[in-house]
């Protein structure tokens, strides 16, 4: 005979693989929305400028930071890797942005403690199909990388704050060998 607690532990054992299967399906959907037909539309002005700066880095190993551009080198070096792998093209120019946007739902995984499995999947679904996120992920510009790393930062900050609250400030901030 199976007790209620035995039945719930068996259900809990099956929930984790289901969660990971759902997460994998979600990221697959997210990547598909961003990668299919990546070169179907022409480059817009910002992509052209970023493409030229990426090509200068690819052809001549030339990158000079311009503070007036308000962006750092991340996109250009990510594009450089894509250019090395695929050669310069519209697809390789947009690929790093598409991958960053497509993997955005994974950022939520450390937040399972706060959101729960269902909350992570629902929030991940919103990130995967949001028209704004999909659009910016399909263009070779800096914004989706900013969204990705800002999300990493927000989740890390929430986890750190939770450690301070739940584990205590001393345990979190004072190294173990300095505690008595």
Backbone as a chain_set.jsonl record, in Angstrom:
{"seq": "XXXXXXXXXXXXXXXXXXXXXXXXXXXXXXXXXXXXXXXXXXXXXXXXXXXXXXXXXXXXXXXXXXXXXXXXXXXXXXXXXXXXXXXXXXXXXXXXXXXXXXXXXXXXXXXXXXXXXXXXXXXXXXXXXXXXXXXXXXXXXXXXXXXXXXXXXXXXXXXXXXXXXXXXXXXXXXXXXXXX", "coords": {"N": [[0.841, -1.187, 0.0], [0.511, 2.224, -0.761], [1.432, 5.12, 0.856], [0.248, 8.469, 1.532], [2.428, 10.211, 1.816], [4.438, 8.701, 0.621], [3.493, 8.593, -1.98], [3.573, 11.308, -2.673], [6.325, 11.753, -2.596], [7.162, 10.171, -4.714], [5.925, 11.542, -6.807], [7.265, 13.978, -6.606], [9.787, 13.134, -7.34], [9.446, 12.703, -10.037], [8.86, 15.193, -10.971], [11.118, 16.839, -11.283], [12.649, 15.881, -13.616], [10.632, 16.436, -15.487], [10.449, 19.194, -15.258], [12.984, 19.945, -16.26], [12.785, 18.98, -18.873], [10.704, 20.593, -19.81], [11.961, 23.059, -19.575], [14.058, 22.773, -21.41], [12.543, 22.507, -23.77], [11.418, 25.046, -23.795], [13.672, 26.738, -24.115], [14.497, 25.789, -26.578], [12.331, 26.608, -28.175], [12.667, 29.371, -27.81], [15.208, 29.808, -28.989], [14.605, 28.971, -31.603], [12.736, 30.909, -32.44], [14.436, 33.04, -32.701], [16.58, 32.31, -34.365], [15.725, 31.234, -36.84], [15.5, 32.251, -40.141], [17.267, 34.414, -39.89], [18.709, 36.135, -41.527], [16.83, 37.316, -43.127], [15.839, 39.959, -43.193], [16.954, 43.23, -44.197], [19.981, 44.855, -43.025], [19.779, 47.356, -40.482], [20.61, 50.805, -39.728], [22.156, 50.987, -37.252], [23.033, 48.334, -37.038], [24.592, 48.197, -39.315], [26.688, 49.965, -38.694], [27.742, 48.645, -36.421], [28.432, 46.275, -37.687], [30.458, 47.167, -39.426], [32.41, 48.008, -37.557], [32.889, 45.549, -36.343], [33.877, 44.117, -38.531], [36.267, 45.55, -39.001], [37.692, 44.768, -36.766], [37.854, 42.027, -37.286], [39.183, 41.893, -39.817], [41.524, 43.519, -39.554], [42.337, 43.414, -36.938], [41.671, 45.606, -35.365], [40.462, 47.663, -32.97], [39.15, 50.377, -31.403], [38.218, 51.938, -28.502], [35.474, 54.072, -28.226], [34.295, 56.513, -26.274], [32.09, 58.119, -26.848], [30.349, 56.461, -28.167], [29.054, 54.994, -26.277], [29.049, 52.264, -25.767], [30.622, 49.182, -24.935], [33.203, 46.77, -25.822], [32.042, 44.194, -26.03], [30.024, 43.17, -27.876], [31.389, 43.395, -30.325], [33.594, 41.691, -30.037], [32.245, 39.289, -29.575], [30.972, 39.065, -32.042], [33.259, 38.77, -33.559], [34.119, 36.167, -32.905], [31.976, 34.749, -34.02], [32.353, 35.469, -36.71], [34.818, 34.242, -37.186], [34.016, 31.57, -36.996], [31.92, 31.239, -38.91], [32.442, 32.93, -41.021], [32.272, 36.301, -42.327], [29.019, 37.579, -42.401], [25.502, 38.405, -42.701], [24.101, 36.706, -41.013], [26.114, 35.777, -39.244], [26.755, 38.188, -38.081], [24.502, 38.747, -36.58], [24.277, 36.558, -34.947], [25.426, 36.26, -32.31], [23.832, 37.947, -30.78], [21.353, 36.707, -31.159], [21.797, 34.232, -29.919], [22.32, 35.072, -27.293], [19.842, 36.206, -26.585], [18.215, 33.984, -26.981], [19.048, 32.223, -25.015], [18.298, 33.466, -22.748], [16.083, 32.633, -21.024], [17.361, 30.695, -19.398], [18.678, 32.171, -17.489], [16.988, 32.501, -15.408], [17.06, 30.217, -13.866], [18.634, 30.085, -11.38], [16.855, 31.459, -9.8], [14.847, 29.811, -8.981], [14.408, 29.209, -6.358], [12.985, 31.352, -5.392], [10.914, 31.817, -7.234], [9.846, 29.344, -7.814], [9.252, 26.25, -9.625], [7.169, 26.455, -11.536], [6.909, 29.23, -11.726], [9.42, 29.964, -12.789], [9.286, 28.691, -15.28], [7.064, 29.993, -16.421], [7.863, 32.726, -16.416], [10.127, 32.398, -18.006], [8.888, 31.61, -20.38], [7.588, 33.997, -21.068], [9.867, 35.611, -21.533], [10.904, 34.215, -23.69], [9.015, 34.49, -25.783], [8.368, 37.147, -25.945], [7.665, 39.97, -27.886], [9.357, 42.254, -27.968], [11.814, 41.329, -26.847], [12.368, 39.275, -28.672], [12.644, 40.738, -31.059], [14.898, 42.464, -30.507], [16.766, 40.503, -30.104], [17.161, 39.524, -32.59], [18.651, 41.295, -33.996], [21.782, 42.79, -34.762], [22.806, 44.308, -32.453], [23.649, 46.017, -29.361], [21.83, 45.847, -27.216], [20.454, 43.441, -26.33], [22.427, 41.956, -25.151], [22.982, 43.546, -22.979], [20.528, 43.263, -21.623], [20.68, 40.525, -21.008], [22.961, 40.314, -19.279], [22.223, 42.113, -17.296], [20.036, 40.782, -16.274], [21.308, 38.479, -15.259], [22.766, 39.768, -13.241], [20.669, 40.783, -11.609], [19.406, 38.431, -10.693], [21.546, 37.234, -9.348], [21.983, 39.179, -7.369], [19.568, 39.014, -5.964], [19.771, 36.408, -4.975], [22.04, 36.692, -3.354], [21.111, 38.578, -1.487], [19.117, 37.032, -0.313], [20.661, 35.072, 0.902], [21.934, 36.637, 2.832], [19.729, 37.292, 4.402], [18.533, 34.779, 5.098], [20.642, 33.106, 5.911], [22.175, 34.603, 7.55], [24.148, 37.469, 8.251], [26.792, 37.254, 9.212], [27.582, 34.618, 8.581], [27.448, 34.688, 5.804], [29.116, 36.815, 4.93], [31.526, 36.709, 6.361], [34.484, 34.944, 6.118], [34.852, 31.397, 6.568], [37.147, 30.495, 7.961], [37.768, 32.643, 9.563], [35.773, 32.853, 11.406], [34.773, 32.119, 14.792]], "CA": [[0.0, 0.0, 0.0], [1.277, 3.464, -0.853], [0.908, 6.187, 1.713], [0.209, 9.796, 0.893], [3.779, 10.774, 1.75], [5.176, 7.934, -0.382], [3.003, 9.008, -3.285], [4.067, 12.655, -2.977], [7.759, 11.7, -2.879], [7.295, 9.662, -6.076], [5.571, 12.647, -7.7], [8.361, 14.953, -6.568], [10.9, 12.56, -8.078], [9.152, 12.836, -11.458], [8.706, 16.605, -11.339], [12.397, 17.438, -11.689], [12.886, 15.64, -15.048], [9.623, 17.162, -16.269], [10.847, 20.595, -15.269], [14.116, 20.117, -17.183], [12.273, 18.781, -20.229], [9.964, 21.813, -20.157], [12.944, 24.139, -19.738], [14.729, 22.521, -22.684], [11.581, 22.859, -24.819], [11.283, 26.497, -23.764], [14.876, 27.328, -24.721], [14.444, 25.415, -27.993], [11.39, 27.563, -28.769], [13.29, 30.688, -27.767], [16.25, 29.84, -30.026], [13.977, 28.87, -32.919], [12.165, 32.219, -32.783], [15.502, 33.999, -32.969], [17.557, 31.866, -35.356], [15.126, 30.935, -38.149], [15.367, 33.424, -41.013], [18.013, 35.519, -39.276], [19.194, 37.066, -42.55], [15.729, 37.667, -44.03], [15.612, 41.403, -43.315], [18.224, 43.956, -44.387], [20.564, 45.503, -41.847], [19.44, 48.761, -40.289], [21.78, 51.664, -39.564], [23.008, 50.588, -36.119], [23.683, 47.071, -37.367], [25.641, 48.489, -40.29], [27.828, 50.535, -37.958], [28.333, 47.567, -35.629], [29.054, 45.352, -38.635], [31.721, 47.75, -39.877], [33.37, 47.94, -36.448], [33.235, 44.133, -36.18], [34.745, 43.751, -39.655], [37.6, 46.12, -38.753], [38.333, 43.883, -35.795], [38.09, 40.746, -37.96], [40.174, 42.011, -40.884], [42.77, 44.195, -39.21], [42.561, 43.361, -35.485], [41.633, 47.007, -34.965], [39.316, 48.133, -32.194], [39.443, 51.511, -30.521], [37.04, 52.308, -27.73], [35.001, 55.448, -28.386], [33.316, 56.795, -25.213], [30.884, 58.737, -27.393], [29.461, 55.4, -28.646], [28.347, 54.495, -25.089], [29.046, 50.803, -25.708], [31.927, 48.556, -24.812], [33.618, 45.888, -26.917], [31.493, 42.843, -25.958], [29.367, 42.766, -29.121], [32.36, 43.283, -31.404], [34.378, 40.474, -29.831], [31.328, 38.168, -29.799], [30.847, 38.974, -33.499], [34.535, 38.262, -34.069], [34.068, 34.7, -32.786], [31.029, 34.271, -35.033], [32.998, 35.644, -38.011], [35.817, 33.176, -37.308], [33.35, 30.277, -37.18], [31.039, 31.181, -40.077], [32.782, 33.94, -42.014], [31.422, 37.486, -42.196], [27.73, 37.557, -43.092], [24.435, 38.96, -41.871], [23.794, 35.722, -39.978], [27.16, 35.786, -38.211], [26.68, 39.474, -37.386], [23.363, 38.713, -35.651], [24.235, 35.296, -34.222], [25.689, 36.385, -30.864], [22.632, 38.533, -30.175], [20.301, 35.688, -31.171], [22.109, 33.244, -28.885], [22.125, 35.705, -25.984], [18.413, 36.303, -26.344], [17.636, 32.65, -26.919], [19.42, 31.57, -23.759], [17.83, 34.303, -21.64], [15.306, 31.913, -19.998], [18.244, 29.986, -18.474], [19.097, 33.075, -16.414], [16.025, 32.391, -14.313], [17.235, 28.977, -13.102], [18.992, 30.302, -9.971], [15.742, 32.095, -9.086], [13.814, 28.814, -8.648], [14.153, 29.281, -4.92], [12.017, 32.425, -5.158], [9.784, 31.746, -8.159], [9.345, 27.987, -7.959], [9.393, 25.705, -10.984], [6.141, 27.026, -12.417], [7.24, 30.637, -11.948], [10.566, 30.026, -13.706], [8.818, 28.327, -16.62], [6.182, 31.045, -16.931], [8.698, 33.894, -16.72], [10.945, 32.019, -19.157], [8.031, 31.665, -21.56], [7.43, 35.412, -21.411], [11.125, 36.063, -22.136], [11.105, 33.523, -24.962], [8.101, 34.9, -26.857], [8.125, 38.587, -25.91], [8.031, 40.586, -29.161], [10.515, 43.137, -27.806], [13.025, 40.524, -26.693], [12.634, 38.574, -29.929], [13.152, 41.719, -32.033], [16.265, 42.889, -30.196], [17.642, 39.338, -30.229], [17.366, 39.232, -34.019], [19.426, 42.38, -34.595], [23.176, 42.809, -34.308], [23.055, 45.5, -31.638], [24.135, 45.749, -28.01], [20.819, 45.867, -26.154], [20.079, 42.153, -25.758], [23.523, 41.56, -24.259], [22.728, 44.309, -21.757], [19.416, 42.604, -20.935], [21.15, 39.243, -20.482], [23.843, 40.477, -18.128], [21.441, 42.756, -16.236], [19.242, 39.708, -15.658], [22.257, 37.725, -14.428], [23.069, 40.588, -12.061], [19.488, 40.866, -10.747], [19.213, 37.134, -10.04], [22.648, 37.071, -8.389], [21.724, 40.087, -6.248], [18.468, 38.433, -5.179], [20.296, 35.247, -4.241], [22.935, 37.191, -2.305], [20.261, 39.167, -0.443], [18.456, 35.93, 0.39], [21.675, 34.467, 1.773], [22.09, 37.527, 3.981], [18.534, 37.223, 5.242], [18.258, 33.445, 5.609], [21.819, 32.465, 6.498], [22.791, 35.521, 8.496], [25.212, 38.291, 7.673], [28.115, 36.749, 9.578], [27.889, 33.405, 7.824], [27.581, 35.004, 4.39], [30.189, 37.756, 4.614], [32.779, 36.417, 7.07], [35.004, 33.645, 5.695], [34.733, 30.35, 7.598], [38.356, 30.367, 8.797], [37.85, 33.783, 10.49], [34.738, 32.726, 12.427], [35.184, 31.286, 15.928]], "C": [[0.888, 1.253, 0.0], [0.618, 4.517, 0.025], [0.919, 7.498, 0.947], [1.599, 10.387, 0.787], [4.626, 10.026, 0.735], [4.777, 8.336, -1.789], [3.54, 10.392, -3.643], [5.564, 12.641, -3.247], [8.009, 11.135, -4.272], [6.951, 10.749, -7.096], [6.684, 13.673, -7.752], [9.551, 14.457, -7.373], [10.697, 12.731, -9.584], [9.031, 14.293, -11.907], [10.005, 17.215, -11.854], [12.728, 17.136, -13.154], [11.869, 16.348, -15.942], [9.968, 18.643, -16.362], [11.965, 20.819, -16.286], [13.698, 19.901, -18.627], [11.513, 20.02, -20.695], [10.926, 22.978, -20.391], [13.688, 23.999, -21.066], [13.815, 22.874, -23.857], [11.42, 24.37, -24.925], [12.477, 27.181, -24.433], [14.947, 26.978, -26.205], [13.494, 26.346, -28.749], [12.025, 28.947, -28.868], [14.358, 30.821, -28.858], [15.647, 29.775, -31.429], [13.39, 30.205, -33.358], [13.237, 33.219, -33.19], [16.398, 33.596, -34.136], [16.977, 31.639, -36.748], [14.967, 32.233, -38.937], [16.128, 34.637, -40.517], [18.496, 36.55, -40.292], [18.09, 37.546, -43.486], [15.506, 39.168, -44.192], [16.972, 42.103, -43.506], [18.701, 44.577, -43.077], [20.018, 46.924, -41.712], [20.717, 49.519, -39.909], [22.702, 51.213, -38.442], [23.723, 49.275, -36.395], [24.806, 47.279, -38.384], [26.889, 49.055, -39.625], [28.52, 49.448, -37.144], [29.013, 46.53, -36.521], [30.394, 45.876, -39.12], [32.785, 47.678, -38.782], [33.8, 46.493, -36.182], [34.152, 43.66, -37.309], [36.145, 44.326, -39.5], [38.38, 45.259, -37.772], [38.709, 42.557, -36.453], [39.227, 40.856, -38.989], [41.528, 42.498, -40.397], [43.124, 44.138, -37.729], [42.582, 44.769, -34.894], [40.332, 47.307, -34.224], [39.805, 49.256, -31.304], [38.16, 51.906, -29.821], [36.729, 53.782, -27.941], [33.967, 55.733, -27.305], [32.024, 57.415, -25.74], [29.9, 57.694, -27.934], [28.635, 54.789, -27.514], [28.29, 52.971, -24.988], [30.469, 50.313, -25.587], [32.162, 47.565, -25.945], [32.939, 44.519, -26.957], [30.896, 42.383, -27.285], [30.384, 42.536, -30.228], [33.211, 42.024, -31.264], [33.503, 39.225, -29.959], [31.116, 37.968, -31.3], [32.122, 38.416, -34.118], [34.558, 36.735, -34.012], [33.127, 34.118, -33.838], [31.614, 34.401, -36.441], [34.054, 34.566, -38.232], [35.148, 31.838, -37.632], [32.6, 30.173, -38.504], [31.463, 32.075, -41.236], [31.851, 35.13, -41.855], [30.147, 37.356, -43.036], [26.696, 38.208, -42.174], [24.079, 38.004, -40.739], [24.843, 35.769, -38.876], [27.182, 37.105, -37.448], [25.583, 39.444, -36.314], [23.379, 37.5, -34.718], [24.465, 35.448, -32.719], [24.494, 37.002, -30.145], [21.504, 37.506, -30.105], [20.548, 34.639, -30.092], [21.912, 33.83, -27.488], [20.645, 35.802, -25.638], [17.755, 34.944, -26.198], [17.924, 31.926, -25.617], [18.954, 32.353, -22.536], [16.962, 33.559, -20.617], [16.168, 31.132, -18.999], [18.685, 30.854, -17.297], [18.205, 32.91, -15.185], [16.249, 31.159, -13.435], [17.676, 29.204, -11.654], [17.881, 30.959, -9.148], [14.631, 31.104, -8.741], [13.443, 28.86, -7.177], [13.048, 30.297, -4.607], [10.744, 32.253, -5.983], [9.122, 30.377, -8.193], [9.491, 27.528, -9.401], [8.415, 26.361, -11.959], [6.446, 28.489, -12.722], [8.403, 30.813, -12.908], [10.115, 29.712, -15.128], [7.93, 29.417, -17.224], [6.982, 32.303, -17.305], [9.6, 33.616, -17.928], [10.158, 32.042, -20.454], [7.829, 33.11, -22.014], [8.693, 35.968, -22.06], [11.316, 35.453, -23.526], [10.256, 34.102, -26.09], [7.804, 36.4, -26.867], [8.563, 39.234, -27.226], [9.253, 41.504, -29.056], [11.815, 42.368, -27.681], [13.375, 39.782, -27.978], [13.22, 39.551, -30.951], [14.604, 42.086, -31.746], [17.252, 41.736, -30.251], [17.949, 39.018, -31.686], [18.101, 40.357, -34.737], [20.826, 42.389, -33.988], [23.502, 44.086, -33.553], [23.284, 45.079, -30.188], [23.051, 45.446, -26.976], [20.502, 44.509, -25.538], [21.18, 41.622, -24.845], [23.38, 42.292, -22.918], [21.6, 43.666, -20.949], [19.862, 41.29, -20.299], [21.983, 39.435, -19.22], [23.172, 41.238, -16.983], [20.575, 41.717, -15.522], [20.12, 38.825, -14.778], [22.518, 38.471, -13.126], [21.882, 40.604, -11.097], [19.257, 39.548, -10.001], [20.305, 36.901, -9.003], [22.44, 37.957, -7.16], [20.608, 39.543, -5.352], [18.95, 37.237, -4.369], [21.212, 35.687, -3.108], [22.125, 37.787, -1.158], [19.552, 38.081, 0.358], [19.428, 35.229, 1.331], [21.883, 35.322, 3.016], [20.926, 37.391, 4.951], [18.394, 35.853, 5.895], [19.439, 32.803, 6.32], [22.491, 33.337, 7.545], [23.973, 36.229, 7.863], [26.581, 37.706, 7.982], [28.5, 35.544, 8.733], [28.136, 33.703, 6.349], [28.825, 35.832, 4.097], [31.533, 37.441, 5.265], [33.265, 35.038, 6.641], [35.029, 32.666, 6.873], [35.954, 30.306, 8.514], [38.53, 31.547, 9.765], [36.78, 33.725, 11.574], [35.224, 31.845, 13.569], [34.19, 30.203, 16.17]], "O": [[1.9, 1.303, 0.698], [-0.585, 4.765, -0.058], [1.511, 7.618, -0.126], [1.929, 11.004, -0.226], [5.45, 10.636, 0.053], [5.618, 8.411, -2.684], [3.92, 10.629, -4.789], [6.042, 13.44, -4.052], [8.949, 11.552, -4.949], [7.61, 10.865, -8.13], [7.011, 14.184, -8.822], [10.246, 15.245, -8.015], [11.667, 12.888, -10.326], [9.093, 14.581, -13.102], [9.979, 18.031, -12.776], [13.063, 18.065, -13.888], [12.212, 16.808, -17.031], [9.802, 19.267, -17.41], [11.911, 21.759, -17.079], [14.21, 20.575, -19.521], [11.66, 20.448, -21.839], [10.725, 23.784, -21.299], [13.918, 24.988, -21.763], [14.265, 23.476, -24.832], [11.3, 24.909, -26.025], [12.299, 28.103, -25.229], [15.411, 27.789, -27.007], [13.819, 26.815, -29.84], [11.925, 29.609, -29.9], [14.406, 31.827, -29.566], [16.125, 30.448, -32.342], [13.53, 30.592, -34.518], [12.962, 34.149, -33.949], [16.924, 34.466, -34.83], [17.677, 31.835, -37.741], [14.369, 33.194, -38.452], [15.683, 35.769, -40.702], [18.673, 37.719, -39.949], [18.381, 38.126, -44.532], [15.026, 39.604, -45.238], [18.001, 41.621, -43.031], [17.92, 44.793, -42.15], [19.82, 47.614, -42.712], [21.784, 48.917, -39.787], [23.906, 51.071, -38.654], [24.888, 49.112, -36.029], [25.842, 46.618, -38.32], [28.009, 48.668, -39.957], [29.746, 49.338, -37.171], [30.048, 45.973, -36.155], [31.36, 45.119, -39.217], [33.933, 47.325, -39.053], [34.955, 46.246, -35.834], [35.089, 42.896, -37.076], [37.121, 43.654, -39.835], [39.582, 45.049, -37.932], [39.787, 42.025, -36.19], [40.122, 40.012, -39.023], [42.563, 41.954, -40.781], [44.106, 44.747, -37.305], [43.406, 45.082, -34.035], [39.243, 47.213, -34.79], [40.761, 49.095, -30.546], [37.143, 52.175, -30.461], [37.613, 54.634, -27.845], [32.845, 55.236, -27.406], [30.968, 57.247, -25.129], [28.728, 58.012, -28.141], [27.624, 54.136, -27.77], [27.529, 52.448, -24.175], [31.405, 50.947, -26.075], [31.402, 47.528, -26.914], [33.239, 43.735, -27.858], [31.238, 41.303, -27.767], [30.256, 41.581, -30.994], [33.516, 41.366, -32.259], [33.991, 38.191, -30.416], [31.085, 36.834, -31.777], [32.064, 37.67, -35.095], [34.973, 36.085, -34.971], [33.444, 33.111, -34.472], [31.392, 33.528, -37.28], [34.176, 34.033, -39.335], [35.655, 31.067, -38.447], [32.64, 29.128, -39.155], [30.895, 31.982, -42.324], [30.757, 34.991, -41.307], [30.203, 37.06, -44.229], [26.984, 38.519, -41.018], [23.787, 38.443, -39.627], [24.496, 35.797, -37.695], [27.586, 37.137, -36.286], [25.733, 40.056, -35.257], [22.571, 37.428, -33.792], [23.76, 34.82, -31.929], [24.182, 36.616, -29.018], [20.783, 37.44, -29.11], [19.61, 34.206, -29.423], [21.393, 33.155, -26.599], [20.25, 35.507, -24.51], [16.844, 34.771, -25.388], [17.124, 31.104, -25.17], [19.197, 31.933, -21.404], [17.092, 33.833, -19.423], [15.745, 30.928, -17.861], [19.026, 30.336, -16.234], [18.636, 33.156, -14.058], [15.672, 31.074, -12.351], [17.128, 28.558, -10.761], [17.968, 31.004, -7.921], [13.576, 31.513, -8.257], [12.304, 28.583, -6.801], [12.275, 30.114, -3.666], [9.64, 32.508, -5.502], [7.953, 30.266, -8.564], [9.814, 28.32, -10.287], [8.79, 26.766, -13.059], [6.261, 28.938, -13.853], [8.382, 31.711, -13.75], [10.516, 30.391, -16.073], [8.042, 29.723, -18.411], [6.794, 32.868, -18.382], [9.811, 34.491, -18.768], [10.675, 32.437, -21.498], [7.893, 33.406, -23.207], [8.607, 36.716, -23.034], [11.831, 36.11, -24.431], [10.719, 34.197, -27.227], [7.055, 36.869, -27.724], [9.71, 39.067, -27.641], [10.09, 41.527, -29.959], [12.806, 42.707, -28.327], [14.548, 39.673, -28.333], [14.19, 39.222, -31.634], [15.448, 42.027, -32.641], [18.45, 41.958, -30.425], [18.912, 38.307, -31.972], [18.165, 40.365, -35.966], [21.01, 42.029, -32.825], [24.371, 44.855, -33.964], [23.124, 43.908, -29.844], [23.346, 44.836, -25.948], [20.298, 44.429, -24.327], [20.898, 40.917, -23.876], [23.628, 41.717, -21.858], [21.705, 43.538, -19.729], [19.466, 40.977, -19.176], [21.733, 38.786, -18.204], [23.517, 41.029, -15.82], [20.407, 41.775, -14.304], [19.721, 38.461, -13.671], [22.495, 37.882, -12.045], [22.071, 40.453, -9.89], [18.948, 39.554, -8.81], [20.026, 36.426, -7.902], [22.694, 37.526, -6.035], [20.701, 39.608, -4.126], [18.575, 37.076, -3.207], [21.166, 35.117, -2.018], [22.418, 37.53, 0.01], [19.406, 38.201, 1.574], [19.052, 34.837, 2.436], [21.994, 34.797, 4.123], [21.114, 37.376, 6.168], [18.164, 35.761, 7.1], [19.241, 32.023, 7.251], [23.292, 32.848, 8.341], [24.7, 35.659, 7.048], [27.445, 37.665, 7.106], [29.62, 35.465, 8.229], [28.952, 33.036, 5.713], [29.518, 35.574, 3.112], [32.574, 37.867, 4.764], [32.534, 34.058, 6.784], [35.205, 33.065, 8.024], [35.811, 30.102, 9.719], [39.344, 31.471, 10.686], [36.858, 34.462, 12.557], [36.006, 30.921, 13.345], [34.363, 29.399, 17.085]]}, "num_chains": 1, "name": "protein.A"}
